[in-house]
Amino acid sequence: MKSFSGADIKNVMLAGHAGSGKTTLAEAMLYLSGATDRLGKTADGNTVMDFDSEEKKRQATVSTSVAYFERKGKKINIIDSPGLFDFEGGICEAMRAADTVLIVLSGKSGVNVGSQKVYKMAKSAGKAIMVYISKLNSDSADYFKVLNDVKQKFGPSACPVVVPQLKNDKADSYVNLITGKAYKYDENGKASETEESGTLDEYRPQMYEAVAGSDEELMEKYFGGEEFTEQEVLSGLAAGTLHGDIIPVLCGAGQTLACVDLLLDAIADIAPSAADMPAEKAEVDGVAKELACSDNGPLAAVVFKTVADPFIGRLSYFKVISGKLTASSKAVNARTGAPERFAKISIPFGGKQVDVSELSAGDIGVFSKLADVKTGDTICEQGQKIILKGVDFPASCLSMAVWPKNKGDEEKIVSGIQRLMEEDPTIGYENNQETRELIVKGLGEQHLDVVVSRLKSKFGVDVTMTVPKVAYRETIRKKVKVQGRHKKQSGGHGQFGDVWIEFEPCDSDSLVFEEKIFGGAVPKNFFPAVEKGLTESMQRGTLAGFPVVGVIATLVDGSYHPVDSSEMSFKLAAALAFKNGIPDAAAHTNHQAASVNKTVYGNGQIQRGKPVCSHGQGYKKRAHRAELSLRPAAGDRGPAGPAEQPPAGRHHLRPARPGPACGQQVPAPLPHHGLLGGPAKGMIQSARNQTAPGAAFIYAAGSSGSRRHPVPRPPSASADRSRRTGG
């Protein structure tokens, strides 16, 4: 393949809401340009862009893919991005490599939330924007309604370039406002010139007005009533698109190839080239500089996508920002400082790679088998450290626990997830030692479903997913003062330690230890022992066996024996004070007993064998972060049974991980529970108004708003007997 300079390279991202026809349009563009000899169809699973097995199975784009074609002497790299929110990481990758964002809208649904999101991302990133209204072959399509919607949502800069002519309320032919010619397309997408029926008189002035605003000379010519030449219109549209003053709007039908040829011409003539884009900001040897797209500049390329394949190896997709890259280029990884050697350089074409000898600035290529290169890394020439902006990925928002179906596959799961994280940085995992679960994090239900599927197909690990547990924390509600006295005499040297400690609540997640000793009641050398005894006691609460947080412990008094006192004695005395004082840190008259071997469901209510959950119908919720509902890890850490459970209502619990407070609305897409059998209602019900005196508390650590939410505890049989007998 011949080499192209940056002035002849155009990187176009196809973006939009799921189902708008992006992949169909990409296949039509490749076919009409001669890059492929057949028109791929998503339903048949033979498209160039959706080559992954998951994409074929789901008939939807789940990852970014790149292909290229030539048009009017220009090399055009098209980057097909996902439309589903669960795969937003692919959108961020494509946005980093693109110079122009072609927003594909359905002629039936118009501007929807996915399109608006991509538009905002493109404006924020300083990309040129074009709009293509597809599916006009459908009976329910309405171009003019969608065009008005585009002007309302994207602003008055939207400028029609290709407009359909209707027959029986359906697109029959298309008018190119630039040339003033109308075309009709047969079933094979072949164009034939037809009669124009007044569309030019209505919409061409709008285009001329937009073009005139891009240049002062054109403005004078426009107000003088002179006609623009075709070249003047193209140059005006190109300048306005580059600076964001014009959003060209085209239309057609990718399925029937209608008007796709006009789109190809518009991209070649109007879309800015890589050399036209503003210089990129970079850090060169610690100094902020700008790198222009030039073959004569220092070598700098940014990796925007990584593919981890167990058979092919690692593929690193990159864009050359500056300089010319060859196989003999001496380059280093700016992040690690390690030299990188290229066995070969390729350019991507869907799932295939085409070897080339060199790549100019602005072009997109693929490195193979670079073990230490990650997404976002900068590859630069030796002797000069250049750091480019990487890829801004969204944070994961949904977590699930994964379990191997086959015993002994735990290590394979971790290894497979780590490989997938190299490919998709929006994936995360955590080995929670407290709940003894492996937590996998992603952007949504479908995203995690793809992770599970790829673990099986790529790494041979079959797993199941469950809602994670929550490890709760205990804390107190009231200030108390209590004595801890340890005395042991067994003949000879004894043990003696005596402390008075005040416990009071605070917002800290750990113990806050203070001392207010006067007169040497407790020697200073015993203070660390007292603190250590309290710290160790905090690891296991008295209500349900969960760690205690949010406590200020102040040593106020005590006594000692000059011979029998020791650090161990005061450590044990502090533990006794904790054991005696924490249960009394909230005085109540209601002595309800709650058995910890019961499950806490949904809103945290503990009931005997009956789920009380607002999230779904008939199944338990055991999630962490309160993206799902809450369940403590009592089975892992709590006392064995009711006999070890102290009276409820003396202090309260909260989960160890952050999550919404009770009664707080859970934002989308958190309430997705389709993997478990039904959608959530999206609200954790508050039991604040149901609280009886002495009710225990459950609240989420790190949650916003009010942190304490009372949860009524049903009286046990023993509690009923106590009230009847007075015992």
N, C-alpha and C positions, 0 to 999 in steps of 0.2 A: 504494500500500500504506500502511496506517495505521502510525503511529509507536508503538513500544513502549518503555516505560521499562526500566531495568535490572532491576527486580524481576520483570518479566514476560519476560525473555530468558534462555534456557538454552542453553548451548553444550556439546554432547555429542560426544565423540570416539569413533568406532568403531574399536577396536583389537583386535589378536590375531594369532595365527599365520596364515601364508598358508594359504588353503583352508578357513578356519573359517566362511566365509559372511558376511563383513562387508558386502560390496557388495550381495549378495542381500537381506540384512536391510534395508539402507538403501533399496533400491528398494521393498521391501514397506512400509516406514514411509511413504515419500512417496506411494505409491499409496493406502494405507488412509486417510491424512490428507486426501486430495483434492488434494495438490499436483501430482500427475500423473494423467492419464486412462488410463494403461496401465501394466502391470507390466513393467518392463524386465528383461531377462535377459542375463547375462554371455555366455552361449554365442551369443546372437543379435547381440551387439555394439550393443545399443540402450539401454544403461543411462544414466541421468542422471549418475552419479558417475564412471564410467570412460568419459569422452568422448574422451580422447586416442587418437590413432591407434596408438601403441605399446601402450596398454592393450587396445584392441580386438584387436590382432594376437596379443598374448600371453594374453589373457583373464585378466589379473591387474592389480591396482592397482599402479602405479609412482610415483604422485605424489598429493599431498593434494588433495582436492576438497571443496567446501562447497555445501550446499543447505539449504533451510529449509522449515518447514511450521508450521501453527498447530494447537494442541490445547488445549482448555479455556481459551481466552483467552490462552495463552502462545505466544510465538514461540520455536521450537526450531530452532537451527542445528545440523545434523549435519555432522560433519567425518569423512570417510572417509579412513583412513590406510593406507599399504601394509603388507603383512604379511611381505614378503620382507626379509631382513636387508640385501640389497644396496641397498635404498632406505630405509635407516634415517633419512636426512635428512628424508624426508616425515613420519616419526613424530615427530621433534623439532619440526617446524613445527606439526603438529596439536596436540601437547602444549602448545605455547606459547599457542595460542588457546582451548583447551578449559577448561571448569570441571569437567566430569564426564567420566570415562573409562569407557565401556561396553566391557568386555572380552568379546568374542564367542568362545565355546568351541564346538567341534564335539562333538555328543553321541556321536560315534564315537571320537574321539581324545582328548578331555578336555583337561587342562591340559598343554600342551607348553612347549617352551623359549621360543617367541615370546611366549606369554601371560605367563609368569613375568617375562620381561624388561620387558614393558610395565607389569606390576603394580609392579615395583620403580621404574620411571621415574615412574609416577603417584604413588607414595607419597613419593618424593623431592621431587617438585614440589608436593606438598600438594594434589593433586586429589582430588575425591570419586570413588569407585569403585563401579560396578555391574557385575554379571555376567549374561550372557545365554547360556544353553545352547541351541544351535540344532541343526537337522537331526534333530529327534526323530521325523520321519516315516520315517527310515531303519530298516530291520530290525535293523541292528547297533548302533543307538543305545542307550545305557544311562544315563538321567538320574541315577539314584541312585549309580551308580559315579562319575560325573563330579562329583556334589555332594560325595561323600566326598573326592575328590581335591582339590576346591576348598578344603575345610576344612583339609586337610593342608598344601596349598601356600600358601594365602592367610591361614590362621589361623582361629580360632573365630569371628571377626566375621562370617563368611559366614552369611547368614540367608535361608532359602528364603521367597519371597513367592508364587510360582506353582509348583505341583507337578502333574505329570501323573498321571493314573490309567491303569493299564495294562490291556490286554486282549490275551491271547495274546502277552505280553512286548513289546507295542508300545503307544505312547502313543495312547489312545483319546479321552480328554477331559482337561481341565485345570481345576484348582481354584485359585481366587483366595483365598488365605488371609486377605486383608484383608476382603473382603466375605463370605466363607464360601460362595460360589456356585461351581458347577461348570459348565463350558461345553464343548460339543462343536462342532466345526467341520466344514462340508461342504467339498467340493472347491474351492469358490470363496472359502473363508475366512470364510464367514458363520457367526456364532456363534448357538447355541441353547442355552438352559439345560437341564441334565441333572441326574441324581441324583448326589449326593456319597456316596461309599462308604467312609467312615471315614478319609479322608486328613487331615481337619481335626483329628481326635483325636490323630494322630501327630505332625504337623508344626506345627500352630498354637501349641502351647506353646513351641516353639523361637523362633518369631517374637515371641510375647508376652514372653518372657524378654529378648530383645534390645531390644525396645521399652521395657521397664521400666527397663533400664539407662541410658536416655538422659535420664531426668527423675526427680527425687526423688518428686514427687507420683504419677507413674505407678508408681514402685517400691512406694510404700505401698499403692496400689490393687491392685497385682499380688499382694503378700503377704497382702492382705486377702481374696483370693479373688474379687474383683470382675471383671466382664467389661469389657474396653476397648471404647469406642465406635469406630466406623470413623474418625472424625476424630482421635481420640487416637492410633490406630495410625498413621495417615498422618503426623501431626505428629512422633511418636516416631521413625518411620523416616526422615523428612526430617532431623531433628536429628542422629540417629546417622550418617546418610550424610555430612552436611556435616562433621562432626568426625572422620570416619574410624573411628568405633566400630562401624558396621554396613556390611556389603557386601550389599545386596539381590541375591538370585539369582532370576532369572526364566528362562523357557524357552519353546520353541515351535519353529516351522518356518517360516522365511522363504519357502521355495519355495511352500508351500501356504497361506501367510498365517495359519496356525494360531497363535493366541495373540499375534499381533503387536499387536492392539488393546489387550491388557492391558499390553504393554510401553509403548505410547504414553501410556496413562493413568498408569503408574508414573513415567515421565519427567516428565510434567506435574505430578504430585503430590509426588514424592519428591526428584528431582534438584534440587540447589541452583541458584538463579538467579545471575546475574552480580552482583547487589547483595548476595547472601548471602555471597559469598566474602570472605575477609580482604582488607584493603587491601594494595595492591601497594607494594613498596619502590621508591623512585625517588630520583634525585639532582636536586634543584631548586636551581638557581643555586649548585651546589657543596656543598649541604647535604643530608644524608640525611633524607628525609621519607617519609611514607606517603600514597598516593593512594587514596581510597575511590571506589568505583564510584558516581558521582553526577553528574547533569547540571549541578549548580551548581559543580562543581570546575573547576580550570584544564584546558584542552584538552590531552590527551595520548593519542596512539595509537601502537601499536607495529606495524611491518610484519613479518609472520611468514612471508610467502611472496611470491615474485616469479615471474612468467611472462614470458619474453622471446619474443615471437612476431614474425617478420619482417613480417607483414602487419597484424596488429592493433596492434602496438606493445607496450610494456611495461605489464603489469598488476601492481599492488602490492596484495596482500591485507593487510588490517590489522584490528586489533581496537581499538576505542575503550576505553581504560582509565578515562578521566575526562573530564568535560565533554560538551558537545553539539557535533557537527560538522555544518556546513552548507557549501554551495557557496561562500558568501560569507565563510567563516571565514578570518581572517588567520593563517596558520600558517607555521612555518619548520621546516627540517630541523635537528634538534639536533646532528647530526654535522657538517654542513657550514656551518650558520648561514645558508644560502641560503633566501630566502622561497619558498614553494610555493603555487601557485595551482591550484585544482581547477576544471576545466572542468565536471565533473559528478561526482556521487557515486552509486555503484551498490552493490547487494548481489548476491553470487554465487548462482547456481543452476546447479550443474554447470558446463558450458562456456558458459553464458549469463550476462548481467548485467542486472539490473533497476534502472532509475534510481529514485532516491528523493530527496526534498528535504533530509532530515536523518537523522542517526544519533545515537541516545542512547548514553550510557555503557554498556558491556558488549556492544554489538552488533558484528557483523563486516561489513565493507564492502570495496570495491575502488576504488582510484585507477587512473586510466589516464594513460599518457604522462607520468610523472614521471621524467625522464631520470636525475637524480642520486640517486634514492632506492634504497637497497639493503635486502635482508633484514636485519632487526635494527635498522633505524633507528627513531628516535622522531620523530614529527611533533607539535609542540607550538605553542602560541599565541605570537605575537610578544611580546617584552618579558620573557619568562620561559623560561629554558633548562631543560628537563626531560629527563632521560635515564632511560629504562626499561631493564630487563633485556632483552637480545635473545634470540636462539635459539642454544642450545648444539649445534653440529653435531659429529658424530664425525669423526675424522681419516681420510683415505683410507689404504688399506692394500694396494692392488694397483696396479701400474704396468705399462703397456704402451707400446711405441713405435708411433706411427702414421705411415703413409706414404701420400702421395696416389697414387691410381691414374692420375691425369692430371697430366702435367708442368706445373709452374707454379701448382699449387693450394696451395702451402705457406702463403701469406698468407691464403687463404680458410679453411684449417684453423684457424689461430691466431685469426682473427676469429670463426669459429663457436664455438670452444671458449670464448672469452671471453664470448660471449653466453650460452652454456649455463651458465657459472660464475655469471652473474648470477641465473639461474633455480635452479641447484642448487649451493650453496657446497661440497658434498662433492666436487665435481669440481675437479681441479687439473691443471696442466700445467707442464712445464719444458723449456726448450730447452737440451739438454746439448751444450755446445760441444766437449767433449772426445771424446764418442762420436759427435757429429754426428747426434743423434736428437732428435725431438720426443716427449717422454714425457707421456702422459696418465695421470692418477691417478684412482682411484675406490674404491668400497667393495666391489667384487666383480666377478666375470666378467659377470654379467647386467647390472650397472650400466654397465660399459664397453661392452657390446654395445648398450645403449640409446643411449649417447652416439654411437656410430658410426652407428646408424640415424637419429638425429635430425640429425646433421651432413648426412646425405644428403637427408632429407626436408625439413628447414627451411632449409638453407643451400646445397643443391646440391653438396656436396663428398663424393665417394666416396673412402673410405680403406680401407686394410688395416691390421691390427694384427699386430705381431710381438713376441716377447719381447726386451726391451732388452738391450744389451750392458752389461758392467761394465768400467769403467776401473780398472785395478789400480794399486797403489802398491808400490814396492820399498823395502826397508829392510834393515838389517844385523843381524847376530847377535853380533858379537864386537868387542872393543876392539882397535884397531890404531894404530900410530904410523908415519907415512910422510912422506917428504920430497917436496916439489915444487920443482923448480929450473928456472927459465927464464933462459936466457942466449942472447943473440943479438948478434953483432958483425958489422956489414956495412960498416965504415969510418965513421969519425966517431962520432957519438953512438950508443951501443949500448943494449941492454936487459938488465937483470939484476934478478932477484927470486928469493929463496930462503926457503922456509918449511918448518918441521916442524909437522905438525898431527896431533893425536890424534882419531880418530873412535871413538865409542862409541854403542851403541843407547840409546834412550829412548822414552817413550810420546808424545812430542810429534808433531803432524802437520806440523811445519815445522822448519826448521833452528834449532838453538840454538847460537849462536856465543859462545865465550868466549876470553879470552887470558890467558896466564900468562908474559909476556915479562919477563925480568930482564936488567938491564944494557944495555938499548937495542939488543938484537940486531936488532929490527925497529922502526923509528920508528913512533910512534903515528899519524902522519898516513897510514900505509899500512894500518892496521887496517880501515877501511871498504872498501878495495879488496879485501882478502883475503875479507871477508865477502861482498862482491858477487860475487866469482868463485865462491865456494862456492854461493851462492844460485842463480846461473844454472846451475851444474852439476847442482844438485838437480832441475832441471826434466826431465832425461832420464837415466834410470838406465843402468847398464852391462849388466844382465842381459837385459832385454827392452825397454828404451827407455821405461819408465814413470817418472813422477816418483818421487823418493826422499823418504821421510818418516822421522821418528823417529831423527834423528841429532844428536848433540852433537859439534860440531867445536871443539877447543881449540887455539889457536895457542900453541905452547910454545917454539919457537926459530926461528932463521933467520939470515939475513945480508943485507947490502945493500951497494951500491956508492954512494959519495957523488955520482957523476956519472951513471952509467947507470941507477940505480934510479928507477922511476916507479910511479905507481898502476897503469898498464896492466901493467907487468912483474909486480907482485905479484898482480894479478888473474889473469894467466895462470899464475903459479906455483901459486896456490891451486887452479885448475882441474886442473893436472897432478897435484897431491897427491890431489885427489878421484878422478881417473881411476885413479891407481895404488893408492890405499888401499882404496877400496870393494870391489873384487873380492877383496881379501885379508882382509876383515872377518870371515870365518869360515873357518878353515883346515880342509881336508879332503883326504884322500888319494884319494878317488874323483873322477875327472875325467870325469863324465858330461856330455855335450853335449846341450843341448835346443834345437831349432830353433824360433824364435819365429813362423815362418810356419805353425806348426801351431795348431790350435784347442784351447783349454782347455775341457773339458766338465765339466758336473755338479759333481763334487767337486774340480775343479781339476787333474786329472791330464792331462798333456800326452802324447798318443800320436799316432802317425802315421796319420791318417785314420780312426781307430776311436774312436767315442764311448764314454766310460766314465762313464755317468750313471745314478744311482739313481732319477731322478724319473719316467721314463716308458719307453715301449717304442719304441726305434728312431728317435728324432728328437733333434736337438740342442737343448739348453737354453742360452739366452743371456741370462738375466735379470739385473737389478740388484736391490739390497737383499736378495738371496738369498731373496726371496719365491718366486722361481723359482731355477733354478740359475745358475751363474756362467760368464761368458766374458769374457776381457779384450779390450780394444779394440786388440789387437795389430795388426790389419789397418790401423788408422788411425795408430798411433803407433810401432809396433815396427820393428826393423831389417828390412832387405829379405830376409834369408835366413840360412841356417846359417853362412855364412862370417863374419858379423858377430856371431854369438852367442858370448859367453864361456862358459866352463865353468859348468855348473849347480852348485848346492850352495854357492854363495858368499854369497848373500843371498836374500831371499824376497819374495814379492809379496802384496799385499792389495788388494781392490777399494776404489774411491774412495767408494762409497756404503755406508751401514750395512746390515747384514744378519746373519742368524744365523750363528754359527760352525759350522765343520764338526763334525758329530756332534750338533749341537743340534737339538732338535725344533722344526719350523716350526709355529707356531700357525695354526689355521683362521681365516679362509678363504684363507690365503696359498697353499696348494698347488693352487689352482684352475688347471688348464691345459686346460680343455675347448675353449677357442678354438683350441688348437693340435693337438688330436687325442687326448686321453686324460688321465685323472687322474694326478696325481702321487702318489707314495708318502709325501711329506711329511717326508723325512729326507735331509739331506746327509751322505753317508757319510764317515767319517773315515778317513784313511790313516795315522793316527798309528802304528799297530802294524806298518805295512808299510815303514817308513822304513829306508833303508839309510844308511850313513855318507855324508855329502856331499849328501843330498837337499836340494833347494830347498824353500822355504816359500811358502804362499799363505794369507793370512788376511784377514778382512773388517774394514775400518775401521769402528769404532763398534760392533762386535758385543760382546755380553756374554760373560762367561766367558773362557776361555783364548783368546788371540788368535793364537797361532802353531800352525799345523797342517801337519806335514810332508807333502809329496806326493812320492812316488817318481818319479824320472825314468828312463825306459828308456835304456840306453846307446845312443849312436849308433855308426855304423860306424867313425868316426874314433876314438872312445873305445876301441873294441875293439882297433883297430890299435895304439893307444898302449900298452895294457896288454900286448899280445903282443910288441911290439918294444922296449918300454921307452922309447919316444920320446914 
